[in-house]
Amino acid sequence: MSRLKLSALVFALACALPPTLAAAEPPQDPSSLRSELISKPDWVRTPGLTEAMRKYPERAMHDGVSGMAEVQCTVRSDGSLTDCELLGESPAGVGFGEGALKLSSKYLLRRPSASQPPIAGRQVRYVLYWTMERHPVAPRSYRVGVGAVLITPLKDADPVKGSIACATTKSPDQRCGLHQIQWLVSPSLEESAPAILATNQTTGLSQLSCGVGPDGELSSCKPAGQVSDAATAAMIGFVPGLKAPPAAMDGTPLSEGVIVIIFDWARLSQAARVVSRVR
């Protein structure tokens, strides 16, 4: 039986491609916000990995197929989502879109304060990205940097299989492609375990969005996600130990986009504890 790995890109991936949409000033007429897209959602709740893995399409699971889906919903006044529609899925017709739609009830936006714009009636998007590991993976083999992807802007704004929304100030309809990468150098679990355990972060997802220099070193990394300051500091601390290849696994040059690294703290902390017990 294969072991599943799910990377849920539930953050506003637009933040990975500078310049991002600037936060709007509260308008005088709240009704003018209806249907406006929330570019940087402040999620209080997102699907857990176990919940999302239950929605992995059976056929895709059987065939070892990875996939993604992008969904857009209307936000209720309490932060829950309604009237969700599928914007795109890849591969098409396998069931990733249906699975992503069924997870809409697991999302909840933070209610705005009195000084912030209302969210009721506005639009929000989320992306889920599933990957299948064809071979069993022991907990101690999970390390920092697993599941990283390169995000590149597409020249055509029309939806393309496997693309996601990544709006910028200059290109509000911009879409981006996702490309898996394999690190030339990444810290071993033994090297990173002390820093992982020191954060006391055992749940949640976070991400780093980084540029890549000509020598493969990461630069201008921006953290995102609902994690502690200690976990954020640890994420930044891992950057010098990562070296990227000249191109993604499909041949796309890394200089054309931004690398997004997902930190699954439940799996990282579990793997770090396993290594620490073995020592």
Steps between C-alpha positions, in 0.01 A plus 500: 500500500638841404534769759328827413649839540281807466629852465214742550582839354227673693679833528448792264750389239484846349733608779770286340528727197589860583360755464181371658166673524519766768244493779211727408393789721152452654255656253226737604233276350532137622275381216777588255698206639252240378669248271845657561769231526681469834862471384651408838251289699550487876394141565393398848443144386609295198467126426728274699723262307292201608179670383651592165652156443154347542397699192786366287318362192486121519597452137796736529611329821487160331700622199750703706397828335572842654274798442372841602182706500410866545165610646331840536224563757282775641570591863222515759498756783624234746801417279368170364480436125204448267419486127837344418601429142791316345739727309731226382642157568787291370482237374145568389220252564678292763321645802738751657255783434216313666720423799604864537137617486399254773764654729352852479316449830836453673610855425424797725618860461573723797224752566620856437524757777279808501773700322549243221297449183209253530544159342137398440433458129866519398679228302790285616709230335688202632725244333559140600796307361523124554807287434529122509811323619522166322730346761458476877664786687620454857434797732871568540543548123276808502717809501496876455430596138294195400223591255646836395368642172603769253223748415536673163274763339329386181509729198132439430247590774254234382472194730746222419505149641694502826504881526393712796398862550794725599376856452737797524434872499600526134335172396180436700407203276845340514518122525803288587629151435624256768822304450650249744866540593766271646760666722869468423569546872258490794555454875476146630238421759776443754631851433163674516334298780629715791367820340168334415446370853608830657205677336244283686293529181318168448207604279423733213630583156723792403700599196805686379495681165855558372686628200795305361847637420724378214688271739181332628493685832160624622441869557231746613304224674159602636324283763123452518264289709348479846802379699702627796783752480739219592381289205532799267856560620582132445366515144730793421787318671467202264546716188885497489492118499289481182650519151275492196578348159514714183160364390188328630444130433309584180787717373353842588785737599476605864592854401152536345308481828491467877551191714231420759602267783224347710566418867269226633579534869312185604718285275820695568461476877411131480807425288724707728377309806572167329859609423553632853387169653739305278801708605 
